[in-house]
Amino acid sequence: MTLRLPRISGRDAVKAFSKIGYRAIRQRGSHIRLVHTDSKRIPLMIPDHAELSVGLLRRILRDADLSLDEFQQLL
């Protein structure tokens, strides 16, 4: 059985990524830029939308090098 991506907001995604060491450094318009504290992971750009699309969330997870299981544990 394949796991489905959750339908979450941009703010909820920022909260989840902050649990693994990402922190918001700036916001321009509706986009929030996150960097990891140890600088080994690439920075993330997350839109502050009411609901992130499935494709966008999948790309953000790939950029953060997280599996869907790991991400769901953060929620």
TINU-278123 format. One line per field, with one value per residue (C-alpha): x, y, z; residue in three letters. Coordinates in steps of 0.25 Angstrom, whole numbers, plus 5000, padded with zeros to 4 digits. Example, Ala and Ser with C-alpha at 12.3 -4.5 7.8 and 13.67 -1.06 7.14 Angstrom:
// residues 2
px 5049/5055
py 4982/4996
pz 5031/5029
residuo Ala/Ser
//
This chain:
// residues 75
px 5000/5006/5005/4998/5004/4996/4989/4995/4997/5011/5011/5009/5021/5030/5026/5029/5043/5047/5046/5058/5067/5062/5059/5052/5062/5053/5040/5038/5023/5017/5030/5037/5052/5057/5072/5077/5085/5097/5097/5098/5084/5080/5071/5056/5046/5032/5020/5011/4998/4986/4989/5001/5000/5004/5015/5021/5021/5027/5038/5041/5042/5052/5060/5060/5064/5052/5044/5029/5029/5039/5031/5018/5025/5028/5013
py 5000/5013/5025/5038/5051/5060/5072/5083/5098/5105/5109/5094/5090/5101/5096/5082/5085/5093/5080/5075/5087/5097/5111/5122/5133/5142/5144/5151/5152/5139/5131/5126/5123/5112/5108/5096/5099/5091/5096/5081/5082/5091/5103/5101/5111/5109/5117/5122/5116/5110/5097/5092/5084/5070/5072/5084/5076/5064/5073/5080/5066/5062/5075/5073/5058/5053/5041/5042/5033/5042/5055/5049/5046/5061/5065
pz 5000/4996/5006/5001/5003/5013/5009/5018/5018/5016/5031/5035/5026/5032/5046/5042/5036/5048/5056/5048/5049/5038/5042/5035/5031/5022/5015/5002/4999/5001/5001/5013/5012/5021/5024/5032/5044/5040/5026/5020/5014/5003/5006/5004/4999/5004/4999/5010/5004/5010/5004/4997/4984/4984/4974/4981/4994/4987/4982/4995/5002/4991/4993/5008/5006/5014/5012/5013/5026/5032/5029/5034/5047/5048/5046
residuo Met/Thr/Leu/Arg/Leu/Pro/Arg/Ile/Ser/Gly/Arg/Asp/Ala/Val/Lys/Ala/Phe/Ser/Lys/Ile/Gly/Tyr/Arg/Ala/Ile/Arg/Gln/Arg/Gly/Ser/His/Ile/Arg/Leu/Val/His/Thr/Asp/Ser/Lys/Arg/Ile/Pro/Leu/Met/Ile/Pro/Asp/His/Ala/Glu/Leu/Ser/Val/Gly/Leu/Leu/Arg/Arg/Ile/Leu/Arg/Asp/Ala/Asp/Leu/Ser/Leu/Asp/Glu/Phe/Gln/Gln/Leu/Leu
//
